[in-house]
Amino acid sequence: MNRKNLLIVTSTFPRWQHDTDPPFVFELAKRLTGDFDITVLTPGYPGALADEIMEGVKVHRFRYFLKNLEILAGSEGILPTLKKNRLFFLLVPFFILAEFFALIKLIKENKPDIIHAHWLLPQGFVAGLAHKITGVPFVVTTHGADIYGLQGKIATTLKGFALRNATTVTVVSKNIKKTIIEKFGHTIHAEVASMGVDSTHFNPDKNDPQLRERYEIKGPFLLYVGRLSEKKGVPFLLHAMPLVINRVPDCKLLIIGTGELRGELKHQADSLDLQDHVVFTGAIPNNQLPAFFATADIFIGPSVVSSGGDTEGFGLTFVEAAMSGCFVVATDVGGITDIIEDGETGFLVREKDHQAIADVLISILEQEQKFSGIREKARKKMLSQFDWKSIAGRYALLLKHASQHHETV
């Protein structure tokens, strides 16, 4: 059987080996190499190679401006970068045009059977334009920020164009599907297909006692992993910590990640006198994260709906934590409820409620044995529903089916 050519276009991709950027597109791509010949088109970044092969995946990084200013995608992500410095909006037209022409060039060279665009904007829109010109069908996957954020007339029109021209639309959570129907109508058919987690990396066997020694954790180990941005809700976790410490004085919280709120959050922690109980580690390479999840007692993701409407599209860190044997505390927003069922596979609290966060943390820490079944049930659910083995297989079928719509130009 002839292998099909798959061209992936994304703005979220590792810049180099052991990067700290979210690796989910790469993780999916490398698991599809058994079914497809794969090329990934992704933006350039200072220090990243223009062309390379990563575990069987050909990667091409397109240029869109002066090399030292090609930082729209990578590190903090496009939207946070734009919010941090409005001057970066000047790069957006160059980015979109360069991505479009690079995509057209790769289509001519590689003759792909199918394009897989991750994020509606700009990739879904660009793939839609390329489809109009070349006839190559495309699947677009929306991960959340592209639906919840970027409101306004122009953005909505461009998103609608991508959704209506895609051969297949996939969303990573039921909540995103519901939001698409509300915003764009029932004519958009979207299939729920989340990203996955590798259970061979994220499991309780990765527990590493040396982490406790390194960070001088003598009592319960609390963990947050993620960007330090508004929608992650970290200020509410910090505000809860004095209440938790009052009851469990030897607990310590590690905050892994970086982002535009890092300085503000460190100042908040200092003002709450949390120097001995909260450690900001900065970003940590993805290949080192499994040990932190497996060693921690509780993972807390206090996500909120941001002032711009953005929130968690799905939340792979919740899957990684539960698969690793952590208790998981989360908020009832976005796609998190696809993962966490309150009292069954974790604990859900109201968003922006530090007292509720403190109460549930204290309850778990003081009555851990009472809740041990929740941890076991959560891991079982993660293995059955979100392991990459089943997720990648589903995407392979979706992409093969969509490629049958290839038009002859």
C-alpha positions in Angstrom: 0.0 0.0 0.0 1.3 3.5 -0.9 2.0 5.6 2.1 0.3 9.0 2.0 2.1 12.3 2.4 1.0 14.4 5.4 1.9 18.0 5.8 1.4 19.4 9.2 1.3 23.2 9.8 1.6 24.5 13.3 2.9 27.3 15.4 3.4 25.1 18.5 6.4 22.8 18.0 9.7 22.1 19.8 12.4 24.5 18.7 15.1 22.0 19.6 15.7 18.8 21.5 14.6 18.9 25.2 12.7 22.1 24.6 10.3 23.6 27.2 7.6 24.4 24.7 4.5 22.2 24.6 5.4 19.1 22.5 1.9 17.7 21.8 2.0 18.3 18.0 5.4 16.6 17.8 4.2 13.7 20.0 1.3 13.2 17.6 3.4 13.6 14.5 6.1 11.0 15.4 3.4 8.5 16.2 1.9 8.9 12.7 5.2 8.1 10.9 4.1 4.5 10.6 1.2 5.5 8.4 2.4 8.7 6.7 5.5 10.4 5.3 5.4 13.6 7.4 6.7 17.1 6.9 6.0 19.8 9.5 5.9 23.5 8.7 6.5 25.7 11.7 7.9 29.2 12.4 11.6 30.0 12.7 13.0 31.0 16.1 16.4 32.3 17.0 18.7 29.3 17.6 16.4 26.8 15.9 17.5 24.9 12.8 15.8 25.8 9.5 15.6 22.1 8.5 16.0 19.0 10.5 14.6 15.5 11.0 13.2 14.8 14.5 12.5 11.1 15.1 11.5 10.5 11.6 9.6 13.8 11.2 10.9 16.2 8.6 10.8 19.7 10.0 11.0 23.0 8.0 11.0 26.3 9.9 10.0 29.2 7.7 11.5 32.7 8.0 9.2 35.7 8.4 11.3 38.6 9.6 14.8 39.6 10.9 16.0 36.4 12.6 16.5 37.8 16.1 12.9 39.2 16.0 11.3 35.9 14.9 9.9 35.2 18.4 6.1 35.4 17.9 5.8 31.6 18.3 7.9 29.8 20.9 8.6 30.3 24.6 5.4 32.0 25.7 3.2 31.5 22.7 1.8 33.9 20.1 -1.1 35.5 22.1 0.9 36.1 25.3 3.8 37.5 23.3 1.4 40.0 21.6 -0.1 41.0 24.9 3.3 41.6 26.4 4.5 43.9 23.7 1.9 45.5 21.3 4.7 46.3 18.8 4.8 42.6 17.9 1.5 43.0 16.2 3.5 44.6 13.4 5.0 41.1 12.8 1.7 39.4 12.3 1.1 40.3 8.6 4.7 39.1 7.8 4.1 35.9 9.7 0.9 35.1 7.9 2.2 35.9 4.5 5.4 33.9 5.0 3.5 30.9 6.4 1.2 31.0 3.4 3.9 31.1 0.8 6.0 28.5 2.6 2.9 26.3 2.7 2.2 26.7 -1.0 5.9 26.0 -1.8 5.8 22.7 0.3 2.6 21.7 -1.4 4.2 22.0 -4.8 7.4 20.2 -3.7 5.8 17.4 -1.5 2.4 17.0 -3.1 0.7 16.1 0.2 -2.4 14.0 0.3 -3.7 15.9 3.3 -2.8 18.9 5.4 -3.2 19.0 9.2 -3.4 22.5 10.6 -3.2 23.0 14.3 -5.0 26.1 15.6 -7.6 28.0 13.6 -5.5 31.2 13.4 -3.4 31.6 11.6 -2.8 28.0 10.4 -6.4 27.0 9.8 -7.0 30.2 7.8 -3.8 29.8 5.8 -4.6 26.1 5.1 -8.0 27.2 3.9 -6.5 29.6 1.4 -4.0 26.9 0.2 -6.9 24.5 -0.2 -8.8 27.0 -2.4 -5.7 27.3 -4.6 -4.4 23.8 -4.7 -7.4 21.6 -3.9 -5.5 19.7 -1.1 -7.9 18.8 1.7 -7.1 19.8 5.2 -8.0 18.8 8.8 -8.0 21.6 11.3 -7.6 21.0 15.0 -8.6 23.7 17.5 -7.0 23.6 20.9 -9.0 26.2 22.8 -7.2 29.6 22.8 -8.1 30.0 19.1 -11.8 29.6 20.0 -12.1 31.2 23.4 -9.7 34.1 22.7 -9.2 36.3 19.6 -12.8 37.6 19.5 -13.7 40.6 17.3 -15.2 40.7 13.8 -12.1 40.0 11.7 -10.9 37.1 13.8 -14.3 35.5 13.9 -14.7 35.9 10.1 -11.2 34.2 9.5 -12.1 31.4 12.0 -15.4 30.8 10.2 -13.5 30.6 6.9 -11.2 27.9 8.3 -14.0 25.9 9.9 -16.3 26.0 6.8 -13.5 25.0 4.3 -11.9 22.2 6.4 -12.6 18.7 5.3 -12.7 17.7 8.9 -12.7 19.8 12.1 -11.4 18.2 15.3 -11.6 19.8 18.8 -9.7 18.7 21.9 -12.7 18.9 24.3 -16.5 18.8 24.4 -16.6 22.3 25.7 -14.8 23.6 22.6 -17.3 21.8 20.4 -20.2 23.4 22.3 -18.6 26.8 21.9 -18.1 26.3 18.1 -21.8 25.4 17.7 -22.8 28.5 19.7 -20.6 30.8 17.7 -20.7 29.3 14.2 -23.9 27.3 14.1 -24.8 23.6 13.8 -23.5 23.4 10.2 -20.0 23.0 11.6 -19.5 19.4 12.4 -16.6 18.9 14.8 -15.2 15.7 16.2 -13.8 15.5 19.7 -10.3 14.1 19.6 -8.0 15.3 22.3 -4.2 15.2 22.3 -2.6 12.4 24.3 0.0 11.5 26.9 2.6 8.8 26.8 2.0 6.4 29.7 5.5 5.0 29.4 6.8 8.4 30.6 4.1 9.6 32.8 3.5 6.9 35.5 4.1 6.4 39.2 7.3 4.5 38.6 9.1 7.8 37.7 8.9 8.9 41.4 12.3 10.4 42.3 13.0 11.0 46.0 16.0 13.1 45.0 13.6 15.9 43.9 12.4 16.2 47.5 16.0 16.6 48.6 16.9 19.1 45.9 14.0 21.4 46.8 14.1 20.6 50.5 10.6 19.3 50.7 10.1 17.6 54.0 6.3 17.4 54.0 3.5 17.2 51.4 4.7 18.1 47.8 2.3 20.4 46.0 2.8 21.1 42.2 1.8 23.5 39.5 3.1 23.1 35.9 2.1 25.5 33.2 2.5 29.0 31.7 2.3 31.9 34.2 -0.5 33.7 32.4 -3.8 35.0 33.4 -6.0 32.1 32.4 -3.9 29.7 34.5 -5.2 31.4 37.8 -2.0 31.0 39.8 -2.7 34.1 41.9 -5.6 32.3 43.5 -3.4 29.3 44.4 -0.8 31.6 46.0 -3.6 33.3 47.9 -4.7 29.9 49.2 -1.3 28.9 50.4 -1.2 30.8 53.8 -4.5 29.0 54.7 -3.0 25.6 53.8 0.3 26.3 55.6 -1.6 27.3 58.7 -3.0 23.7 58.9 -0.1 21.8 57.2 3.0 23.8 58.1 5.6 21.6 56.3 4.0 21.6 52.8 5.8 23.1 49.9 4.6 24.2 46.4 6.7 24.0 43.3 5.6 26.3 40.4 7.1 25.1 37.2 6.9 27.4 34.1 7.4 30.9 32.9 5.3 33.6 31.4 4.3 37.2 31.4 3.1 37.1 35.1 6.2 35.6 36.6 7.5 38.8 38.2 4.0 39.8 39.5 3.5 36.3 41.0 6.9 36.3 42.7 6.1 39.6 44.2 2.7 38.3 45.4 4.4 35.2 47.0 6.9 37.5 48.8 4.1 39.8 50.1 2.3 36.7 51.5 5.6 35.6 53.2 5.7 32.4 51.2 9.5 32.3 50.6 9.9 29.1 52.6 6.9 27.4 51.1 6.8 28.3 47.3 9.6 27.7 44.8 9.5 29.2 41.3 11.7 26.8 39.3 11.3 28.5 35.9 10.7 26.4 32.8 11.9 22.8 32.9 12.6 20.6 29.8 9.6 18.4 29.0 11.7 15.2 29.3 12.3 16.0 33.0 8.7 16.7 33.9 7.5 13.1 34.5 9.6 12.8 37.6 8.0 15.9 39.1 4.4 14.6 38.4 5.2 11.2 39.8 6.9 12.5 43.0 4.3 15.2 43.9 1.4 14.5 46.1 -1.1 16.9 44.6 -1.2 18.8 41.3 -3.2 22.0 41.3 -4.4 23.7 38.2 -6.5 26.8 39.3 -7.5 27.8 35.8 -9.9 30.7 35.2 -11.7 32.4 32.3 -9.4 35.3 31.5 -10.6 38.9 31.0 -10.4 38.3 27.2 -12.5 35.1 27.4 -9.7 32.6 27.0 -9.5 29.5 29.2 -8.3 25.9 29.2 -9.2 24.1 26.0 -8.4 20.7 27.4 -5.4 20.7 29.8 -2.8 17.9 29.1 -1.1 18.6 32.4 -4.1 17.3 34.3 -3.9 14.1 32.3 -0.1 13.9 32.9 -0.6 14.4 36.7 -3.4 11.9 37.1 -1.6 9.3 34.9 1.5 9.8 37.2 -0.5 9.0 40.3 -1.0 12.6 41.6 -4.2 13.8 43.2 -5.6 16.5 40.9 -7.3 19.7 42.0 -8.8 21.8 39.2 -11.5 24.3 38.5 -14.7 23.8 36.6 -13.8 25.7 33.4 -13.3 25.0 29.7 -12.4 21.4 28.8 -11.1 20.3 32.2 -14.4 18.4 33.0 -13.5 16.0 30.1 -10.7 14.9 32.3 -11.7 15.5 35.9 -15.0 14.3 37.5 -15.4 15.8 40.9 -15.1 13.2 43.6 -14.4 10.5 41.1 -11.1 11.2 39.3 -10.1 14.4 41.1 -11.5 17.5 42.7 -13.2 20.5 41.1 -13.6 23.8 42.7 -15.1 27.2 41.6 -12.7 29.4 39.6 -11.2 32.4 41.4 -12.0 31.0 44.8 -8.9 30.7 46.9 -10.8 29.6 50.0 -12.3 26.6 48.0 -8.8 25.7 46.8 -7.4 25.8 50.4 -10.3 23.8 51.8 -9.9 20.9 49.3 -6.1 20.9 49.7 -6.4 20.7 53.5 -9.0 18.0 53.2 -6.8 15.8 51.0 -3.7 16.4 53.1 -5.4 15.6 56.3 -7.5 12.6 55.0 -5.3 11.2 52.2 -6.3 7.5 52.9 -9.9 8.4 52.6 -9.4 9.5 49.0 -6.9 6.9 47.7 -9.5 5.3 45.5 -9.8 8.6 43.5 -6.2 8.5 42.6 -6.4 4.9 41.3 -9.7 5.6 39.4 -8.1 8.7 37.8 -5.1 6.8 36.5 -7.3 4.1 35.1 -9.4 6.6 33.2 -6.3 8.4 31.8 -4.8 5.1 30.5 -8.0 4.1 28.8 -9.0 7.4 27.3 -5.9 9.6 26.8 -2.9 7.4 26.2 -1.2 8.2 22.9 -1.7 4.7 21.6 -5.4 5.2 21.2 -5.3 8.9 20.4 -2.8 8.6 17.6 -4.7 5.7 16.1 -7.8 7.8 16.0 -6.0 10.7 14.2 -4.5 8.3 11.7 -8.0 7.1 10.7 -9.4 10.7 10.6 -6.5 11.9 8.4 -6.7 8.9 6.0 -10.4 9.4 5.6 -10.0 13.1 5.0 -7.3 12.5 2.4 -9.8 10.6 0.2 -11.3 14.0 -0.6 -8.2 15.1 -2.5 -9.2 17.0 -5.6 -7.2 16.8 -8.8 -5.9 20.3 -9.8 
